Every structure is written in C-alpha cells, then in structure tokens.
Amino acid sequence: MLIYALTLAMGCGQTVPKDQQVLVDLARQAVESEVRHLEPPRPKVHTGAKAVFVTIERNGKVIGCRGDLTSRTASVEDEVVLAARAAAAHDPRYGPLKLTDLQGFLVTVTVVSKLDPMSSVDGLLPSDGLVLQAGNKKGIVLPWEGKDPQLRLKWAFKKAGVPENSAVTLFRLTASRCRG
C-alpha cells in the first residue's frame, strides 16, 4: 500500500521501486545543495552507469533540465547528482535557481533505458521520448513532454537547431521516469 501511495504522489504510472525513490531524493538533495552553495550529496550506493535527465519544475513550469544520452559517470546515482546540479545552475535556457525556487519545487528523474531507430514518429506514445539527430546536433524530447507526435517532432527540430524537413535520424527513447 505504501508503494502504491508513493506511485500516486510521484506521478508514476507504475509501482515505484525503492531505488527510484532514492534517485528522486538524491536529485532533490543535489538541487538544494547547488542552490545553497553546499557540498553535493555523496551517494551511499553505486549501481551501474546509466544516462539520466533531471527536470526541475515549480508551479507547473520547468525551471531547469539537464542530462545526457550517455552516462558521464561510473554510477546512475552520481549521474543523478551531476544532472541535478547542472539543471539547478547551468541550464542556458533558464537562470540559476534562487533560494525562493526551492519552495515547492519538484524534480523528475528520467533514466534512459534504450534508443531504438524509427523511420517516422507515427505510433510515438506520450510515454516515449524522441531523439532527433542531424550530424552532431541533437534534439531531445523527453517522455511525457507533450502528446502529439508531430508537435514533438517540431520541438525536436527546434531543440536541435536544424530546419524542419532536414535529413535526420530519429530514435524512440525508452526510459523510466519518477517525480517527487
């Protein structure tokens, strides 16, 4: 029953494993430490490396999001800390978070499972992410970031900084996602 309650509170569509709650808690601690200019949290457990994105929201609006399609550290926990700190202070689309931003903020931790090539966005579900690649430029639309596949494709072109209808390679991004 407690796991089901956590699932509802975190906005996840499935049972929340304890390790995912740990990642959400770690992301929140990393955001707070970055904003307060404190030492970042040091994970007690280190599991295998995975690519991660951390999104920070306040009052229903995104105020920071950073991550990568490949892991830059030796563990998923260290990757969460790195992405959360970057989202709090180094997202070029937003200014660094202020102390007032820590009131009522939410984090979403997206752990990338795999990328599968696709020939079109037909059949792209809201629970799927989208990666558009044109040369060395990438546009990433995370799972649940919009619902309409064609609109999400437009966003991916814009994020990649390439004109629509350019020659690109598309990938379906599969990931687990939890909020708290």
VEXVEXRO-369291 format. One record per residue (C-alpha): residue in one letter; chain; z, x, y. Coordinates in Angstrom, 1 decimal. Layout:
 resn chain     c3     c1     c2
    A     A      Z      X      Y
...
//
This chain:
 resn chain     c3     c1     c2
    M     A    0.0    0.0    0.0
    L     A    0.8    2.9    2.4
    I     A   -2.6    4.5    1.8
    Y     A   -4.3    1.1    2.5
    A     A   -2.4    0.8    5.7
    L     A   -3.5    4.3    6.7
    T     A   -7.0    3.3    5.9
    L     A   -6.9    0.4    8.3
    A     A   -5.1    2.3   11.0
    M     A   -7.6    5.2   10.9
    G     A  -10.7    3.1   10.8
    C     A  -11.9    4.4    7.5
    G     A  -13.9    2.2    5.1
    Q     A  -12.3    3.7    2.0
    T     A   -9.0    5.0    0.7
    V     A   -7.7    7.9    2.8
    P     A   -6.8   10.9    0.7
    K     A   -3.8   12.8    1.8
    D     A   -5.9   15.8    2.6
    Q     A   -8.0   13.8    5.1
    Q     A   -4.8   12.7    6.9
    V     A   -3.7   16.3    7.0
    L     A   -7.1   17.2    8.7
    V     A   -6.6   14.4   11.3
    D     A   -3.1   15.6   12.1
    L     A   -4.3   19.2   12.3
    A     A   -7.1   18.2   14.7
    R     A   -4.6   16.3   16.9
    Q     A   -2.3   19.3   17.0
    A     A   -5.2   21.6   17.8
    V     A   -6.3   19.4   20.7
    E     A   -2.8   19.2   22.1
    S     A   -2.2   22.9   21.8
    E     A   -5.5   23.7   23.5
    V     A   -4.8   21.4   26.5
    R     A   -1.2   22.7   26.8
    H     A   -2.4   26.4   26.5
    L     A   -0.2   27.0   23.4
    E     A   -0.9   28.8   20.2
    P     A   -3.1   26.8   17.9
    P     A   -1.7   25.4   14.8
    R     A   -1.8   27.5   11.7
    P     A   -2.8   25.5    8.6
    K     A   -0.3   25.8    5.7
    V     A   -3.1   25.1    3.2
    H     A   -6.6   26.6    3.0
    T     A   -9.2   24.8    0.9
    G     A  -12.9   25.7    0.6
    A     A  -15.0   26.1    3.6
    K     A  -17.0   23.0    4.9
    A     A  -18.9   22.1    8.0
    V     A  -16.9   19.9   10.4
    F     A  -17.2   18.0   13.6
    V     A  -14.3   16.8   15.7
    T     A  -14.8   14.0   18.2
    I     A  -12.1   13.1   20.8
    E     A  -12.0    9.6   22.3
    R     A   -9.8    8.0   24.9
    N     A  -10.0    4.3   25.9
    G     A  -13.1    3.9   23.7
    K     A  -15.1    6.7   25.3
    V     A  -16.0   10.1   23.9
    I     A  -14.4   12.9   26.0
    G     A  -15.3   15.8   23.7
    C     A  -17.1   16.6   20.5
    R     A  -17.8   19.9   18.8
    G     A  -18.7   21.2   15.4
    D     A  -21.4   22.8   13.4
    L     A  -23.6   22.1   10.3
    T     A  -22.4   25.2    8.7
    S     A  -18.8   26.5    8.3
    R     A  -17.9   29.3   10.6
    T     A  -14.5   30.0    9.0
    A     A  -13.1   30.5    5.5
    S     A  -11.5   27.1    5.1
    V     A  -12.0   23.4    6.2
    E     A   -8.6   23.5    7.8
    D     A   -9.5   26.5   10.0
    E     A  -12.8   24.8   10.8
    V     A  -11.0   21.7   12.0
    V     A   -8.8   23.8   14.3
    L     A  -11.8   25.6   15.7
    A     A  -13.8   22.4   16.3
    A     A  -10.9   20.5   17.8
    R     A  -10.1   23.3   20.2
    A     A  -13.7   23.5   21.2
    A     A  -14.0   19.8   21.7
    A     A  -10.9   19.8   23.9
    A     A  -12.0   22.6   26.2
    H     A  -15.6   23.7   25.6
    D     A  -17.9   20.7   25.3
    P     A  -20.5   21.3   28.0
    R     A  -21.1   17.6   28.4
    Y     A  -17.5   17.0   29.5
    G     A  -14.9   18.9   31.4
    P     A  -11.9   20.4   29.7
    L     A   -9.3   17.8   28.8
    K     A   -6.4   17.4   31.1
    L     A   -2.8   16.6   30.2
    T     A   -3.4   12.9   31.1
    D     A   -6.1   12.8   28.5
    L     A   -3.5   13.3   25.8
    Q     A   -2.1    9.9   26.3
    G     A   -3.6    7.5   23.8
    F     A   -6.4    9.9   22.5
    L     A   -8.0    9.5   19.1
    V     A   -9.7   12.2   17.0
    T     A  -12.4   11.6   14.4
    V     A  -12.8   14.4   11.8
    T     A  -16.3   14.3   10.2
    V     A  -16.5   16.6    7.2
    V     A  -20.2   17.3    6.2
    S     A  -20.9   16.8    2.5
    K     A  -24.7   17.4    2.4
    L     A  -28.0   17.2    4.2
    D     A  -31.0   15.6    2.5
    P     A  -34.5   15.8    3.8
    M     A  -36.1   12.5    4.9
    S     A  -39.6   11.6    5.8
    S     A  -38.5    8.8    8.2
    V     A  -35.4    7.0    9.5
    D     A  -36.3    3.8    7.6
    G     A  -33.3    2.9    5.5
    L     A  -30.9    5.1    7.5
    L     A  -27.5    3.4    7.3
    P     A  -24.9    3.4   10.1
    S     A  -22.7    5.4    7.7
    D     A  -25.4    8.1    7.5
    G     A  -25.8   10.8   10.1
    L     A  -29.1   12.1   11.3
    V     A  -30.2   15.7   11.9
    L     A  -33.5   16.4   13.7
    Q     A  -34.8   19.9   13.7
    A     A  -37.7   21.3   15.7
    G     A  -37.9   25.1   15.4
    N     A  -34.4   26.4   16.3
    K     A  -33.4   23.3   18.2
    K     A  -31.3   20.6   16.5
    G     A  -30.3   17.1   17.5
    I     A  -27.3   15.7   15.5
    V     A  -26.3   12.1   15.5
    L     A  -23.0   11.7   13.5
    P     A  -22.3    8.8   11.1
    W     A  -21.4    5.6   12.9
    E     A  -22.8    6.9   16.2
    G     A  -25.0    3.8   16.7
    K     A  -26.5    1.5   14.2
    D     A  -30.2    1.1   14.9
    P     A  -32.2    3.9   13.1
    Q     A  -35.0    4.0   15.8
    L     A  -32.4    4.3   18.6
    R     A  -30.6    7.0   16.7
    L     A  -33.9    8.9   16.3
    K     A  -34.4    8.7   20.1
    W     A  -30.9   10.1   20.6
    A     A  -31.6   12.9   18.2
    F     A  -34.8   13.9   20.1
    K     A  -32.9   13.9   23.3
    K     A  -30.0   15.9   21.9
    A     A  -32.4   18.5   20.5
    G     A  -34.2   18.7   23.9
    V     A  -37.6   18.1   22.4
    P     A  -40.2   15.4   23.4
    E     A  -40.4   12.3   21.3
    N     A  -43.1   12.3   18.7
    S     A  -42.9   16.2   18.4
    A     A  -43.3   17.6   14.9
    V     A  -39.8   17.7   13.5
    T     A  -37.9   17.8   10.2
    L     A  -35.4   15.0    9.5
    F     A  -32.3   15.2    7.4
    R     A  -29.8   12.5    6.3
    L     A  -26.3   13.8    6.9
    T     A  -23.7   12.6    4.4
    A     A  -20.1   13.1    5.4
    S     A  -16.6   11.7    5.1
    R     A  -15.0   10.5    8.3
    C     A  -11.5    9.6    9.4
    R     A   -9.8    8.8   12.6
    G     A   -6.3    8.9   13.9
//
